[in-house]
């Protein structure tokens, strides 16, 4: 997921099309103060918990004026973890 907002926090681009979560929106708003942030977001959904790794940074002019912000996140789900689980399983198998 990649989101871009202008200096007023208005969404300019949403690559995933999901509109972002409340936690991602709060992160972008905080980034508009000039702060760079990397975090792990944990959000409870209807019957599951979603975990994502996210990072946000301000977009500034050469004079230092904050023009907007960009936020990128990646969900930590089964598809993300599968290669690592497979590798861990193979390592455990090899070490028997």
SVG drawing of the C-alpha trace seen along z (x, -y; Angstrom):
<svg xmlns="http://www.w3.org/2000/svg" viewBox="-16 -28 38 64">
<polyline fill="none" stroke="black" stroke-width="0.4" points="0.0,0.0 1.3,-3.4 -0.5,-6.6 0.4,-10.2 -1.2,-13.3 -0.8,-17.0 0.2,-19.5 -3.4,-19.6 -3.7,-15.8 -5.9,-15.5 -5.4,-12.1 -3.7,-12.5 -2.8,-8.9 -3.8,-5.5 -2.0,-2.7 -3.8,0.2 -7.2,-1.5 -8.3,-0.6 -8.4,-4.2 -5.9,-3.3 -6.7,-2.5 -7.3,-4.9 -3.9,-4.1 -2.3,-4.8 -4.2,-8.1 -3.0,-9.1 0.6,-8.3 0.4,-10.5 -1.1,-13.3 1.8,-13.1 4.3,-13.0 3.0,-16.3 4.7,-17.9 8.0,-17.0 8.6,-13.7 9.7,-10.5 8.1,-7.4 8.5,-3.7 6.2,-1.5 4.4,1.8 0.6,1.3 -1.7,3.9 -5.4,3.5 -8.3,5.6 -10.7,6.3 -14.0,8.2 -12.7,11.7 -8.9,11.2 -6.0,9.1 -4.0,7.4 -0.3,6.6 1.6,4.3 5.0,2.7 4.7,-0.9 6.9,-3.9 6.0,-7.5 8.0,-10.6 7.3,-14.2 7.7,-15.6 9.5,-19.0 10.5,-21.7 14.2,-22.8 13.3,-25.6 12.0,-23.0 8.3,-23.7 6.2,-20.5 4.3,-19.9 2.8,-16.6 3.7,-13.1 4.1,-9.6 3.4,-6.4 4.2,-2.8 3.0,0.3 3.2,4.0 0.8,6.4 2.5,9.2 0.2,12.1 0.5,15.7 1.8,14.8 4.5,12.6 5.6,15.2 5.4,18.3 9.0,18.1 10.4,17.5 8.4,20.3 9.5,22.6 13.2,21.7 12.9,22.1 11.3,25.5 14.0,26.6 16.7,25.4 15.1,27.4 14.9,30.4 18.6,30.1 19.7,29.8 18.1,33.1"/>
</svg>
